[in-house]
């Protein structure tokens, strides 16, 4: 594992990805998006018309190959030598990625690819997901667990997707997120949980800028050898 890793975990809608991107930029690190890698596996499985079979989908990694490539703006997912940053956002990929990412064989290979990618960066990475600090990078020097109220996470998700924010839509989305929280926390493979040494950061009343500032301040202490702007 690369010595300099910021691991950001948290439930859906807590702002992990946007926060991780901004923190990475401030630190001069690269954003390592675990979700993009699982989407690449899902895309490859759909294109190959494979059933939901963990070993067969995992085998696509060396066959295609599937990997995260370091570019000038950070890591991007690649399948068979092609940048699939846009393709992994297809609706059919979105609809199946949760099932694919829950397969143990896929997670085992994906975790290895994430560690290999992190080791390539000359400075460090900010990785986000649901088991980054507990499974993927358990020795990360800085771990942060983001959380927020279900209502605030629902509001953010609606805004992110361009949907109308009303009391009814917030209540419906909040219920959906709470159900997903329960499923993520109780699943057998890589459940969502806070690492014992992770800093808990409740973002309910924080703007994105304040979230980023809080984590950068923690990084000042964790990575005292770095010149952080």
C-alpha positions in Angstrom: 0.0 0.0 0.0 1.1 3.5 -0.7 2.0 5.2 2.5 -0.1 8.3 1.9 -3.8 7.3 1.7 -6.8 9.2 2.9 -9.7 6.7 3.2 -13.2 8.3 3.2 -16.1 6.0 3.9 -19.8 6.7 4.6 -23.3 5.9 3.6 -25.0 6.9 0.3 -25.5 10.6 -0.1 -23.0 11.7 2.6 -20.9 13.5 0.0 -18.0 11.1 -0.2 -17.1 11.4 -3.9 -17.4 15.2 -4.2 -15.5 15.7 -0.9 -12.8 13.2 -1.9 -12.3 14.9 -5.3 -11.9 18.3 -3.6 -9.6 17.0 -0.8 -7.4 15.3 -3.4 -7.0 18.5 -5.3 -6.1 20.5 -2.2 -3.5 17.9 -1.1 -2.0 17.3 -4.6 -3.2 13.7 -4.3 -5.2 11.8 -6.9 -8.9 10.8 -6.4 -9.3 7.0 -6.4 -13.0 6.3 -7.1 -13.7 2.7 -6.1 -17.2 3.1 -7.5 -15.9 3.8 -11.0 -13.9 0.5 -10.9 -17.0 -1.5 -9.9 -18.9 0.2 -12.7 -16.1 -0.9 -15.1 -16.6 -4.5 -14.0 -20.3 -4.1 -14.5 -19.9 -2.6 -17.9 -17.6 -5.3 -19.1 -20.0 -8.0 -17.7 -23.0 -6.5 -19.5 -21.1 -6.1 -22.8 -19.9 -9.8 -22.5 -23.5 -10.8 -21.6 -22.4 -12.6 -18.6 -24.7 -13.8 -15.8 -24.3 -12.6 -12.2 -21.4 -15.0 -11.7 -18.6 -13.7 -9.5 -15.6 -15.8 -10.7 -16.6 -15.3 -14.4 -16.9 -11.5 -14.0 -13.7 -11.3 -11.9 -11.9 -13.1 -14.7 -12.6 -10.2 -17.0 -10.0 -8.2 -15.2 -7.0 -9.8 -16.8 -8.9 -10.8 -20.0 -10.2 -7.4 -21.1 -8.3 -6.0 -19.1 -10.1 -3.9 -16.5 -8.0 -1.4 -14.6 -7.7 2.1 -13.2 -5.2 4.2 -15.2 -3.5 7.3 -13.9 -4.0 10.3 -16.1 -3.2 14.0 -15.8 -6.4 14.6 -13.9 -6.4 11.5 -11.7 -7.4 7.9 -12.2 -9.9 6.8 -14.8 -11.5 3.4 -15.5 -10.3 1.5 -18.6 -11.7 -1.6 -20.3 -9.8 -3.3 -23.1 -7.6 -0.3 -23.5 -10.5 2.2 -23.8 -11.3 5.0 -21.4 -14.8 4.1 -20.1 -15.4 7.1 -17.8 -18.5 8.1 -19.7 -19.7 4.6 -20.6 -19.8 3.4 -16.9 -22.5 6.0 -16.3 -24.9 4.2 -18.6 -28.3 3.5 -17.0 -28.0 -0.3 -17.4 -24.7 -0.1 -15.6 -26.2 1.9 -12.8 -29.0 -0.6 -12.4 -26.7 -3.6 -12.0 -23.5 -2.2 -10.3 -24.8 -2.9 -6.7 -25.3 -6.6 -7.5 -21.9 -6.9 -9.2 -20.0 -5.1 -6.5 -21.5 -7.4 -3.8 -19.9 -10.5 -5.4 -16.9 -11.7 -3.2 -14.8 -12.7 -6.2 -15.2 -9.3 -7.8 -14.4 -7.4 -4.6 -11.3 -9.4 -4.1 -9.9 -8.5 -7.5 -11.1 -4.9 -7.3 -9.4 -4.4 -3.9 -6.1 -5.6 -5.4 -6.5 -3.3 -8.4 -7.3 -0.3 -6.1 -4.1 -1.0 -4.0 -2.0 -1.4 -7.2 -3.3 1.9 -8.5 -2.7 3.7 -5.3 0.9 2.5 -5.2 1.5 4.1 -8.6 0.9 7.7 -7.5 4.0 9.6 -6.5 2.3 11.6 -3.8 -0.8 9.9 -2.5 -4.5 9.2 -3.1 -7.9 10.0 -1.6 -10.1 6.9 -1.9 -13.8 6.8 -1.1 -16.3 4.1 -0.8 -17.9 1.9 1.9 -15.1 -0.3 3.0 -12.0 1.7 2.1 -10.7 2.2 5.7 -11.9 -1.2 6.9 -10.9 -3.6 4.1 -9.2 -1.9 1.1 -6.7 0.3 3.0 -6.9 -0.8 6.7 -3.5 0.8 7.3 -4.4 4.2 5.8 -2.7 7.0 7.7 -6.0 9.1 7.7 -9.5 7.6 7.8 -12.6 9.6 7.8 -16.2 8.4 8.1 -18.7 10.9 6.7 -22.2 10.9 7.8 -25.3 13.1 7.7 -29.0 12.9 8.6 -31.1 10.8 6.1 -33.1 14.0 5.3 -30.0 16.0 4.4 -28.6 13.2 2.4 -31.9 12.8 0.5 -32.0 16.5 -0.2 -28.4 16.4 -1.6 -29.2 13.4 -3.8 -32.3 15.0 -5.2 -30.3 18.1 -6.1 -27.5 16.1 -7.6 -29.9 14.3 -9.8 -31.8 17.4 -10.8 -35.0 16.3 -9.2 -37.5 18.5 -7.4 -36.9 19.0 -3.7 -40.3 18.9 -1.9 -41.3 17.5 1.5 -42.7 14.4 -0.1 -39.7 13.8 -2.4 -37.3 14.2 0.5 -39.3 11.8 2.7 -39.4 9.2 -0.1 -35.7 9.5 -0.9 -34.8 9.5 2.8 -36.7 6.2 3.3 -34.9 4.7 0.4 -31.5 5.8 1.7 -32.3 4.4 5.2 -33.2 1.1 3.6 -29.9 1.1 1.7 -28.0 1.9 4.9 -29.5 -1.1 6.6 -28.7 -3.3 3.6 -25.1 -2.0 3.3 -24.5 -2.4 7.0 -25.9 -5.9 7.3 -24.4 -7.5 4.1 -22.0 -10.4 4.5 -19.3 -9.0 2.2 -17.6 -5.8 3.2 -20.4 -4.2 5.2 -20.6 -0.5 5.7 -19.1 0.3 9.1 -16.8 2.9 10.7 -13.2 1.8 11.2 -12.3 2.0 14.9 -9.6 4.6 14.1 -11.7 6.7 11.7 -12.6 10.3 12.4 -16.4 10.7 12.5 -17.4 13.8 10.5 -21.1 14.7 10.6 -21.8 16.9 7.5 -25.5 17.6 8.1 -24.8 21.2 8.8 -21.6 21.6 6.8 -21.1 23.0 3.3 -18.8 21.2 0.9 -16.1 23.7 1.5 -16.3 23.2 5.2 -16.2 19.5 4.8 -13.1 19.8 2.7 -11.4 22.2 5.1 -12.0 19.9 8.0 -10.4 16.9 6.3 -7.5 19.0 4.9 -6.9 20.2 8.5 -6.7 16.5 9.6 -4.4 15.8 6.8 -2.0 18.5 8.0 -1.5 16.4 11.1 -1.5 13.0 9.5 0.9 14.0 6.6 3.1 16.5 8.4 5.9 15.8 5.9 3.8 17.2 3.0 3.7 20.7 1.8 -0.1 21.1 1.8 -1.6 24.3 0.4 
